[in-house]
Amino acid sequence: MTFRVLDALPVLVSRLGETINKVPNGDRSGLENMKVMAFKTSAGKLLALDVYSGNMKRVKLWIEPPLSASIPGVISVAPKLCADLNRKDLAALSAGKALYLEISSRAGLDGLLDWYS
């Protein structure tokens, strides 16, 4: 069975709390961003889940570098730029500075969060 965005999102909310990048203004003000859902760890590190509609079957996310641990179920993939990361509060993940990872299992996500948090 594939580990999907809809599997990962409740884990992220449970472990890290609500997203920090709600839409700031306009008709969708206060709602979730439609491409990126960003979180902040208790240590202040940023993590953003790629929720773009074409990517819902695989969990991909951005973290601040470096990835200094080998975590089963977590692999680095080709970097991906996303204009929705270009906000002051997400600057550590914008402009290609972030690592883009694919997470293949719940255990992989838990391992990443344990290490990253």
C-alpha positions in Angstrom: 0.0 0.0 0.0 1.3 3.4 -0.9 1.9 6.0 1.8 -0.1 9.1 0.7 -0.4 12.7 1.6 -3.7 12.0 3.3 -1.9 9.4 5.5 0.9 11.8 6.4 -1.1 15.0 7.1 -2.8 13.8 10.3 0.6 12.6 11.6 2.1 16.0 10.9 -0.8 17.9 12.5 -0.7 15.6 15.5 3.1 15.9 16.0 3.6 19.6 14.9 0.3 21.3 15.3 -1.6 23.5 12.9 -0.1 24.7 9.6 1.7 28.1 9.8 1.0 29.3 6.2 -2.7 29.9 5.9 -3.8 32.1 3.0 -3.2 35.6 4.2 -5.9 37.5 2.3 -8.5 37.4 -0.5 -11.4 35.0 -0.9 -9.5 32.1 0.7 -8.2 34.1 3.6 -7.5 31.9 6.6 -7.8 28.7 4.6 -5.1 26.1 3.9 -2.7 26.8 1.1 -3.5 24.6 -1.9 0.1 23.6 -2.8 2.1 23.6 0.4 1.2 23.0 4.1 4.0 24.3 6.3 4.8 23.4 9.9 7.3 24.5 12.5 8.9 22.1 15.0 9.3 22.9 18.6 13.0 23.6 17.8 11.9 26.2 15.3 12.8 24.3 12.1 10.5 24.5 9.1 9.0 21.6 7.2 6.5 21.9 4.3 4.4 19.1 2.8 3.8 19.2 -0.9 0.0 19.0 -1.3 -0.2 20.1 -5.0 -3.0 18.0 -6.5 -0.7 16.0 -8.8 1.4 14.8 -5.9 -1.2 13.4 -3.6 -0.3 9.7 -4.0 3.3 10.2 -2.7 4.5 12.1 0.4 7.1 14.7 -0.6 8.2 17.5 1.7 10.8 20.1 2.1 13.1 20.4 5.1 15.9 22.7 6.1 19.3 21.1 5.3 21.3 19.2 6.1 19.9 15.7 6.3 22.6 14.2 8.4 20.9 10.9 9.2 20.1 7.9 7.2 16.4 7.2 7.8 14.7 4.1 6.3 11.8 5.1 4.1 13.2 8.6 3.5 15.1 9.5 0.3 16.3 12.7 -1.2 14.8 13.5 -4.6 15.5 16.1 -7.2 15.0 19.6 -5.8 11.7 21.3 -6.5 11.0 25.0 -6.4 7.6 26.2 -5.3 6.5 29.9 -5.4 4.3 29.2 -2.4 7.4 28.9 -0.2 8.4 32.4 -1.1 7.1 34.0 2.1 9.0 35.7 4.8 8.0 33.1 7.4 9.1 30.2 5.1 12.4 31.8 3.8 14.5 28.9 5.1 12.7 26.7 2.5 12.5 29.1 -0.4 14.7 29.7 -3.5 16.0 26.2 -3.6 17.6 26.2 -0.2 15.5 23.3 1.1 16.0 19.6 0.7 13.1 17.8 -1.1 12.4 14.4 0.3 10.1 11.5 -0.5 8.7 9.5 2.4 7.5 6.0 1.6 6.0 4.9 4.9 4.6 6.0 8.2 7.7 4.6 9.9 9.8 6.8 7.7 7.8 9.9 8.5 8.0 9.1 12.2 11.8 8.5 12.0 12.2 11.8 10.1 10.1 13.7 12.6 12.0 12.2 15.6 15.3 13.2 14.1 14.2 16.6 12.8 12.3 17.8 15.8 
